[in-house]
Structures are given as structure tokens and as C-alpha cells.
């Protein structure tokens, strides 16, 4: 996978969360709305990897609501 692309997506997600600290969304919503793709969106797997790395860094957390998986800023 293109590490520079994943890093760019991570930066976009960090910026989105900083501007909207109470936001939460599914991976599909994050992929479509939080990341400003210059042309056509990259594969969903790029966003998934970025989210998982941000979770490992303690920036994000995922919550299960029914059958949905939501991502949001990590709460203390």
C-alpha cells in the first residue's frame, strides 16, 4: 500500500476530528465525507488502514452501535 497516501488520509481525518471533536461516522461515511479526495476516491482499504493506525496511536476509537461500527475521537 502507498504509505504516503495512507499518511495523507490520516492527516485529513485528524484535521476533521480537530475541527469537529464530537463527530462520529462509519468507515463508509468517513471515506466519503471526511477525506477530501482530489479526484476519484481511493479504495476503502486505504481509509480502513488509516483508521486502524489512528486507533493504535490513541487518536480514534471505534464503537459498535447495533450492527454498525462507528469511529470517533478517543474519549478519556
C-alpha positions as CSV (number, residue, x, y, z in Angstrom):
1,X,0.0,0.0,0.0
2,X,1.1,3.6,-0.7
3,X,2.4,4.8,2.7
4,X,2.3,8.4,1.6
5,X,-1.4,8.1,0.6
6,X,-2.2,6.5,4.0
7,X,-0.4,9.3,5.8
8,X,-2.4,11.9,3.8
9,X,-5.6,10.2,4.7
10,X,-4.6,10.1,8.4
11,X,-3.8,13.8,8.3
12,X,-7.2,14.6,6.7
13,X,-9.0,12.5,9.4
14,X,-7.0,14.2,12.2
15,X,-7.9,17.6,10.8
16,X,-11.6,16.7,10.5
17,X,-11.7,15.5,14.1
18,X,-9.9,18.5,15.4
19,X,-12.5,20.8,13.7
20,X,-15.4,18.6,14.9
21,X,-14.5,16.9,18.1
22,X,-17.9,15.3,18.7
23,X,-18.2,13.8,15.2
24,X,-18.6,10.0,14.6
25,X,-19.2,8.1,11.5
26,X,-18.9,4.7,9.8
27,X,-15.9,3.9,7.6
28,X,-18.0,4.5,4.5
29,X,-19.1,7.9,5.8
30,X,-15.5,8.8,6.7
31,X,-14.3,7.7,3.4
32,X,-16.9,9.7,1.5
33,X,-17.1,12.9,3.7
34,X,-14.0,13.3,5.9
35,X,-11.3,12.8,3.3
36,X,-11.1,15.4,0.5
37,X,-10.2,13.1,-2.4
38,X,-8.7,15.2,-5.3
39,X,-10.4,13.1,-8.0
40,X,-11.9,9.7,-7.6
41,X,-11.8,8.2,-4.1
42,X,-9.1,5.6,-3.4
43,X,-10.1,2.1,-2.3
44,X,-11.9,1.8,1.1
45,X,-9.0,-0.2,2.3
46,X,-6.8,2.9,2.4
47,X,-9.3,4.6,4.8
48,X,-9.6,1.4,6.9
49,X,-5.8,1.2,7.4
50,X,-5.6,5.0,8.3
51,X,-8.4,4.5,10.9
52,X,-6.7,1.4,12.4
53,X,-3.4,3.3,12.7
54,X,-5.1,6.3,14.3
55,X,-6.8,3.9,16.7
56,X,-3.4,2.3,17.6
57,X,-2.0,5.8,18.2
58,X,-4.8,6.6,20.6
59,X,-6.4,9.3,18.4
60,X,-9.6,7.4,17.5
61,X,-11.7,4.7,18.9
62,X,-14.4,2.5,17.4
63,X,-17.7,1.7,18.9
64,X,-20.3,-0.8,17.9
65,X,-23.9,0.5,17.7
66,X,-26.2,-2.3,16.7
67,X,-24.5,-3.8,13.7
68,X,-22.7,-0.7,12.8
69,X,-19.1,0.2,13.6
70,X,-18.7,3.9,14.3
71,X,-15.4,5.8,14.6
72,X,-14.9,8.9,16.7
73,X,-12.2,10.8,18.6
74,X,-11.0,8.8,21.6
75,X,-12.6,9.8,24.8
76,X,-10.8,9.7,28.1
